[in-house]
Amino acid sequence: MKHSPGCLCCGDDCTDNCYFPCTGGADNTDCLICGIDIQLPTPDTVDYDDAGLLDEGCGSSAPCWACYEAFDKRFTFFYYFRDPDVSPNPGDTCNDWEFSWFSTFSQYNLFYDDGGGVVKTIYADACWVSNNYNCPYENDLDWHQCPPAGTLLSTSWVNKGNRVGVTLSGNEWDGSCGKLTLTVRYAAVEYSLSAGVIIEGDPMVCQDPKWTEFVHTFELEYCTCTELFGTFTYVSTSTTDSCAGGVDDPCNFSGATIALVKRPEASAFCYVCDCLNCTTNRTDQMSLSISGPVVNGTFILTGFFNSLACQYLAEGPFEGCDDIKNIEVRIYCLACDLFVATISVIHQNNYVAWYGLTDAFGCGDSPTFSQHPLYSGTPPCDIDSHTIQLSFVSA
């Protein structure tokens, strides 16, 4: 692997690049691509119709946050080194390849009879549940306490078991210009909240659940290396309804902004924190400013892979406080395209000497950490009296 995923034939001017050839590049860094970024508009509001069944505090209407969670993120080419749910298919020639990212839904396993006595399973996530409908989580309800939205999203059962969520294919390169095609596939499934079952059709006519499969197609036509990072153009949406009837699409993909992600520099790591997709900021680095009576300075935190959160590390020594070995920050993605962060100040003896957290924040914000209510230790160097602020690093 030289300059692009799976590519063994890259030239310094990018014109011999198997996956992403382009013209006019100054050097091979002009076609170093980490993956693809999808920015969705606000999803449609999905209702819970039978409000009379709701307990106090349960929600009845909210945007379909599952669209954000499944698709509003970065799909990284290098993910397949760690995760079997990404599939590269190089094809037979440099102009024939495909990358697929699988969107795995696992919140609900729903069963139905296909009419021939065979029980099939739908793996799906609700558009929202009780602990995220009022995002960013102003309620304290566990998601099991309230019924979910009446629309579920799934990609793992329609179209004869096709699990593909996002596919990038190409490249229709003619020696001077090329075209990339991106498709997004998922289904919306109707769910009966009061009965706790999926909606099925008339058993005399149709044994399928009520669902609609959506396939959204986007294209990028380009020639130069600069144009390679332009915005994909929305082309079309095709739909397939089950025999039980159709379900509206809540995700508004026709208004999505989609573009390839360029590696910041040749030595940068294509960090796989996919949900932190702030288009004008780096995902492999964050900045941490500390000011107070003992420690003062701004430190660059380096991202490293963690399957549960976006994790960053600043290694000591820290001037003014030899007791601090390093500082770890974890950023957790909320359903509504916001984040919260925690910070662990690690003592030289390898225990957490101080623990803090932020309020919910968005791309480009600079939140400050306050002491976490669960923390009860003795902080080193009076660190709890300092102002500790997290900031994004510009791309």
C-alpha positions as CSV (number, residue, x, y, z in Angstrom):
1,M,0.0,0.0,0.0
2,K,1.6,3.3,-1.1
3,H,-0.6,6.4,-1.4
4,S,-4.2,5.2,-1.5
5,P,-6.0,2.2,-0.1
6,G,-5.1,-1.0,-2.1
7,C,-3.0,1.0,-4.5
8,L,0.4,-0.3,-5.6
9,C,0.9,1.8,-8.8
10,C,0.9,5.5,-7.6
11,G,3.1,8.0,-9.4
12,D,4.3,11.2,-7.8
13,D,2.0,13.3,-9.9
14,C,-1.1,11.1,-9.0
15,T,-2.0,10.3,-12.6
16,D,-1.1,6.6,-12.1
17,N,-3.1,6.3,-8.9
18,C,-5.3,3.2,-9.1
19,Y,-8.3,4.4,-7.1
20,F,-8.1,8.2,-7.4
21,P,-6.1,9.4,-10.4
22,C,-6.2,13.1,-10.9
23,T,-4.3,15.8,-12.9
24,G,-2.5,18.9,-11.9
25,G,-1.3,17.6,-8.5
26,A,1.9,19.1,-7.2
27,D,3.0,15.8,-5.6
28,N,1.5,12.5,-4.4
29,T,0.1,14.1,-1.2
30,D,-2.6,15.7,-3.4
31,C,-4.4,12.3,-3.7
32,L,-3.9,11.0,-0.1
33,I,-7.5,10.2,0.8
34,C,-8.7,8.9,4.2
35,G,-12.3,8.2,3.3
36,I,-15.6,9.8,2.6
37,D,-17.6,12.2,4.8
38,I,-21.4,12.5,4.9
39,Q,-23.2,15.5,6.3
40,L,-26.9,15.1,6.6
41,P,-29.5,17.9,7.0
42,T,-31.8,17.6,10.1
43,P,-33.8,14.4,9.7
44,D,-37.6,14.5,9.5
45,T,-39.6,14.4,12.7
46,V,-41.1,11.0,13.5
47,D,-44.1,10.7,15.9
48,Y,-45.2,8.3,18.5
49,D,-48.9,8.3,17.6
50,D,-50.6,6.7,20.6
51,A,-49.7,9.5,23.1
52,G,-52.3,8.2,25.5
53,L,-50.1,5.3,26.4
54,L,-47.1,7.4,27.3
55,D,-45.9,7.8,30.9
56,E,-45.0,11.2,32.2
57,G,-41.6,12.3,30.8
58,C,-41.8,10.0,27.7
59,G,-41.4,11.7,24.4
60,S,-43.9,11.6,21.5
61,S,-42.1,13.4,18.7
62,A,-38.5,13.9,17.6
63,P,-36.2,14.0,14.6
64,C,-35.0,10.6,13.4
65,W,-31.6,10.6,15.2
66,A,-30.9,7.1,13.9
67,C,-30.2,8.7,10.4
68,Y,-27.4,10.7,12.0
69,E,-26.0,7.8,14.0
70,A,-25.9,5.5,11.0
71,F,-24.8,7.9,8.2
72,D,-23.7,11.3,9.4
73,K,-20.1,10.5,9.9
74,R,-16.8,9.6,8.2
75,F,-16.5,6.3,6.4
76,T,-12.7,5.6,6.6
77,F,-10.9,3.4,4.1
78,F,-8.4,2.2,6.6
79,Y,-11.1,0.9,8.9
80,Y,-11.0,-2.5,7.3
81,F,-7.7,-3.3,9.0
82,R,-9.6,-3.4,12.3
83,D,-13.3,-4.0,11.5
84,P,-14.7,-6.8,9.3
85,D,-17.7,-4.7,8.5
86,V,-15.8,-2.8,5.8
87,S,-15.2,-4.6,2.5
88,P,-12.8,-3.5,-0.2
89,N,-13.2,-5.0,-3.6
90,P,-10.3,-3.9,-5.8
91,G,-11.9,-5.3,-9.0
92,D,-9.9,-6.5,-12.0
93,T,-8.5,-3.1,-13.2
94,C,-7.7,0.3,-11.8
95,N,-11.0,1.6,-13.2
96,D,-13.1,-1.1,-11.6
97,W,-13.2,-1.1,-7.7
98,E,-15.7,-0.8,-4.9
99,F,-15.6,0.0,-1.2
100,S,-18.6,-0.9,1.0
101,W,-19.3,0.1,4.6
102,F,-21.9,-2.0,6.4
103,S,-24.3,-0.1,8.7
104,T,-25.1,-2.6,11.5
105,F,-28.3,-2.0,13.4
106,S,-28.8,-4.1,16.6
107,Q,-31.2,-2.3,18.9
108,Y,-34.2,-4.5,18.0
109,N,-34.3,-8.1,16.7
110,L,-37.8,-8.5,15.2
111,F,-39.2,-11.7,13.8
112,Y,-41.8,-12.4,11.2
113,D,-43.0,-15.4,9.2
114,D,-42.3,-15.2,5.4
115,G,-45.5,-17.0,4.6
116,G,-43.8,-20.3,4.0
117,G,-43.3,-21.2,7.6
118,V,-39.8,-19.7,7.7
119,V,-39.1,-17.2,10.5
120,K,-37.0,-14.3,9.4
121,T,-35.3,-11.5,11.4
122,I,-35.2,-7.8,11.0
123,Y,-32.2,-6.1,12.8
124,A,-33.2,-2.5,13.2
125,D,-32.8,0.7,15.3
126,A,-35.6,3.0,16.3
127,C,-35.5,6.6,14.9
128,W,-35.3,7.7,18.5
129,V,-35.7,6.2,22.0
130,S,-36.5,7.8,25.3
131,N,-32.9,8.7,26.3
132,N,-32.2,10.6,23.1
133,Y,-35.5,12.0,21.7
134,N,-34.9,15.2,23.7
135,C,-31.2,15.3,22.6
136,P,-28.8,16.3,24.1
137,Y,-30.4,14.3,26.9
138,E,-32.2,16.7,29.2
139,N,-34.2,13.8,30.6
140,D,-32.9,11.0,32.8
141,L,-35.1,8.2,31.5
142,D,-33.6,4.8,30.6
143,W,-34.6,3.9,27.0
144,H,-36.4,0.8,28.3
145,Q,-38.9,3.0,30.2
146,C,-40.7,4.5,27.2
147,P,-41.8,3.2,23.8
148,P,-39.6,4.2,20.8
149,A,-40.5,6.0,17.6
150,G,-42.9,4.2,15.2
151,T,-40.3,4.1,12.4
152,L,-37.2,1.9,12.5
153,L,-34.1,1.9,10.2
154,S,-32.5,-1.3,8.9
155,T,-30.1,-2.4,6.2
156,S,-29.6,-6.0,7.2
157,W,-32.6,-7.8,5.8
158,V,-34.1,-6.3,2.7
159,N,-32.8,-7.0,-0.8
160,K,-32.1,-10.7,0.0
161,G,-29.9,-10.1,3.0
162,N,-27.9,-7.2,1.5
163,R,-26.2,-5.5,4.5
164,V,-24.5,-2.8,2.6
165,G,-25.2,0.7,3.9
166,V,-22.7,2.9,1.9
167,T,-20.8,1.9,-1.3
168,L,-18.2,4.0,-3.2
169,S,-17.3,2.7,-6.6
170,G,-15.4,3.7,-9.7
171,N,-13.4,4.9,-11.3
172,E,-14.5,5.9,-14.8
173,W,-11.1,7.4,-15.6
174,D,-10.4,8.2,-19.2
175,G,-6.8,9.4,-18.8
176,S,-7.7,13.0,-18.0
177,C,-11.1,13.0,-16.1
178,G,-13.0,10.5,-13.9
179,K,-16.3,9.8,-12.1
180,L,-17.0,8.2,-8.7
181,T,-20.4,6.9,-7.7
182,L,-21.7,6.6,-4.2
183,T,-24.8,4.8,-3.1
184,V,-26.5,4.7,0.3
185,R,-29.0,1.8,1.0
186,Y,-31.3,1.3,3.9
187,A,-34.9,0.6,4.8
188,A,-37.5,2.3,6.9
189,V,-39.7,-0.1,8.8
190,E,-43.1,0.6,10.4
191,Y,-43.4,-0.6,14.0
192,S,-46.5,-0.9,16.2
193,L,-45.7,0.5,19.5
194,S,-48.8,-0.5,21.4
195,A,-48.5,-4.1,20.2
196,G,-44.7,-4.2,20.3
197,V,-44.6,-5.9,16.8
198,I,-43.7,-4.9,13.3
199,I,-46.7,-4.0,11.0
200,E,-47.4,-6.8,8.5
201,G,-49.8,-6.9,5.6
202,D,-53.0,-8.8,5.0
203,P,-52.0,-12.4,5.8
204,M,-54.1,-13.6,2.8
205,V,-52.1,-11.4,0.5
206,C,-48.8,-10.5,2.0
207,Q,-46.7,-11.8,4.8
208,D,-44.0,-9.2,4.6
209,P,-43.6,-6.4,7.1
210,K,-44.4,-2.9,6.0
211,W,-41.2,-1.3,4.8
212,T,-39.6,0.7,2.0
213,E,-36.0,0.3,0.8
214,F,-34.2,3.5,-0.3
215,V,-31.2,3.6,-2.6
216,H,-29.7,7.1,-2.9
217,T,-27.1,7.7,-5.7
218,F,-24.5,10.5,-5.8
219,E,-21.8,11.1,-8.3
220,L,-18.5,13.1,-8.5
221,E,-17.1,14.1,-11.9
222,Y,-13.6,15.6,-11.7
223,C,-10.4,16.1,-13.5
224,T,-7.9,17.9,-11.3
225,C,-6.7,16.8,-7.9
226,T,-8.5,19.9,-6.4
227,E,-11.8,18.9,-8.0
228,L,-11.3,15.4,-6.5
229,F,-12.3,16.9,-3.1
230,G,-15.4,18.6,-4.4
231,T,-19.0,17.9,-3.3
232,F,-20.7,14.9,-4.8
233,T,-23.9,15.7,-6.8
234,Y,-27.2,14.1,-5.8
235,V,-28.5,12.1,-8.8
236,S,-31.5,10.1,-7.8
237,T,-33.4,8.0,-5.2
238,S,-35.0,4.7,-6.0
239,T,-37.5,3.1,-3.7
240,T,-38.9,-0.4,-3.3
241,D,-42.1,-0.9,-1.2
242,S,-43.0,-4.2,0.4
243,C,-46.3,-5.8,-0.5
244,A,-47.6,-4.6,2.8
245,G,-47.2,-0.9,1.8
246,G,-44.6,1.9,1.9
247,V,-43.0,3.9,4.7
248,D,-41.8,7.5,4.4
249,D,-38.0,8.2,4.3
250,P,-37.0,10.2,7.4
251,C,-33.3,10.9,6.5
252,N,-33.5,13.7,3.8
253,F,-30.5,12.3,1.9
254,S,-31.2,14.4,-1.2
255,G,-29.9,17.4,0.8
256,A,-26.7,15.6,2.0
257,T,-23.3,17.1,1.5
258,I,-20.8,14.4,0.6
259,A,-17.1,14.7,-0.1
260,L,-13.8,12.8,0.0
261,V,-11.7,13.4,3.1
262,K,-8.1,14.5,2.3
263,R,-5.3,13.5,4.7
264,P,-4.0,16.6,6.4
265,E,-0.4,15.8,5.5
266,A,1.5,12.8,4.3
267,S,2.6,11.8,7.8
268,A,-0.9,12.2,9.4
269,F,-2.9,9.2,10.5
270,C,-6.3,8.7,9.1
271,Y,-7.9,8.6,12.5
272,V,-10.9,6.3,12.5
273,C,-13.1,8.3,15.0
274,D,-15.8,8.3,12.4
275,C,-18.6,10.1,14.3
276,L,-16.5,13.2,15.0
277,N,-17.0,14.5,11.4
278,C,-16.3,18.2,11.7
279,T,-15.5,19.1,8.2
280,T,-13.2,22.1,8.9
281,N,-11.4,20.4,11.8
282,R,-9.0,17.5,12.2
283,T,-10.1,14.3,13.8
284,D,-6.6,13.0,14.6
285,Q,-5.8,15.9,16.9
286,M,-7.4,18.1,19.6
287,S,-6.0,21.0,21.5
288,L,-6.1,21.3,25.3
289,S,-5.4,24.6,27.2
290,I,-4.7,24.7,30.9
291,S,-4.4,27.9,32.9
292,G,-4.1,28.4,36.6
293,P,-1.7,28.9,39.5
294,V,0.5,25.8,38.8
295,V,0.1,24.6,35.2
296,N,-0.1,26.9,32.2
297,G,0.1,26.0,28.5
298,T,-1.6,24.6,25.4
299,F,-1.0,21.0,24.5
300,I,-1.8,19.0,21.3
301,L,-3.6,15.8,22.0
302,T,-3.0,13.0,19.6
303,G,-5.8,10.6,18.7
304,F,-5.5,6.9,18.9
305,F,-8.0,4.1,18.1
306,N,-10.6,3.2,20.7
307,S,-13.8,1.3,19.7
308,L,-16.0,3.1,22.4
309,A,-15.0,6.7,22.1
310,C,-12.8,9.3,20.3
311,Q,-9.7,9.0,22.5
312,Y,-6.8,11.5,22.7
313,L,-3.6,11.7,24.7
314,A,-1.2,14.4,25.8
315,E,2.0,12.9,27.3
316,G,4.0,14.7,29.9
317,P,6.1,16.0,31.5
318,F,3.9,19.0,32.2
319,E,5.9,22.1,33.3
320,G,5.0,23.0,36.9
321,C,3.6,19.7,37.9
322,D,5.8,16.6,37.8
323,D,3.0,14.5,39.3
324,I,1.1,14.4,36.1
325,K,2.2,11.6,33.7
326,N,-0.3,12.2,30.9
327,I,-3.8,13.5,30.2
328,E,-6.5,11.5,28.3
329,V,-9.6,12.9,26.7
330,R,-12.5,10.9,25.5
331,I,-15.2,12.4,23.2
332,Y,-18.5,10.6,23.0
333,C,-20.9,11.3,20.2
334,L,-24.5,12.1,21.0
335,A,-27.3,11.1,18.6
336,C,-28.0,14.7,17.5
337,D,-24.6,15.5,16.1
338,L,-23.3,16.9,19.4
339,F,-20.6,15.6,21.7
340,V,-19.6,15.3,25.4
341,A,-16.1,14.9,26.6
342,T,-14.4,13.5,29.7
343,I,-10.8,14.0,30.9
344,S,-8.6,11.9,33.0
345,V,-5.5,13.4,34.6
346,I,-3.1,10.4,35.1
347,H,-0.7,10.4,38.0
348,Q,2.9,9.2,37.6
349,N,1.8,6.2,39.7
350,N,-0.7,5.4,37.0
351,Y,-3.9,6.2,38.7
352,V,-6.6,8.7,37.8
353,A,-5.7,11.8,39.8
354,W,-8.5,14.0,38.5
355,Y,-11.6,13.4,36.4
356,G,-13.7,16.0,34.6
357,L,-16.4,16.4,32.0
358,T,-18.0,18.9,29.7
359,D,-21.5,19.9,28.8
360,A,-22.8,19.0,25.3
361,F,-20.9,20.9,22.5
362,G,-20.8,21.0,18.7
363,C,-18.2,21.2,16.0
364,G,-15.8,24.1,16.4
365,D,-16.9,24.8,20.0
366,S,-14.3,25.1,22.9
367,P,-15.9,23.5,26.0
368,T,-14.4,23.7,29.5
369,F,-14.1,20.7,31.8
370,S,-15.6,20.7,35.3
371,Q,-14.9,18.2,38.0
372,H,-17.0,15.0,37.5
373,P,-19.4,14.4,40.4
374,L,-18.1,10.9,40.7
375,Y,-14.5,12.1,41.4
376,S,-13.5,12.1,45.1
377,G,-9.7,12.0,45.1
378,T,-7.1,14.6,45.8
379,P,-6.0,16.3,42.6
380,P,-2.3,16.9,41.9
381,C,-0.9,20.4,41.7
382,D,-4.2,22.0,42.6
383,I,-5.4,21.1,39.1
384,D,-9.1,21.4,40.1
385,S,-8.6,25.2,40.5
386,H,-7.4,25.5,36.9
387,T,-9.4,26.3,33.7
388,I,-9.1,23.3,31.4
389,Q,-10.5,23.9,27.9
390,L,-10.8,21.6,24.9
391,S,-10.6,23.0,21.3
392,F,-10.7,21.7,17.8
393,V,-7.6,21.9,15.5
394,S,-8.3,23.4,12.1
395,A,-7.8,21.0,9.1
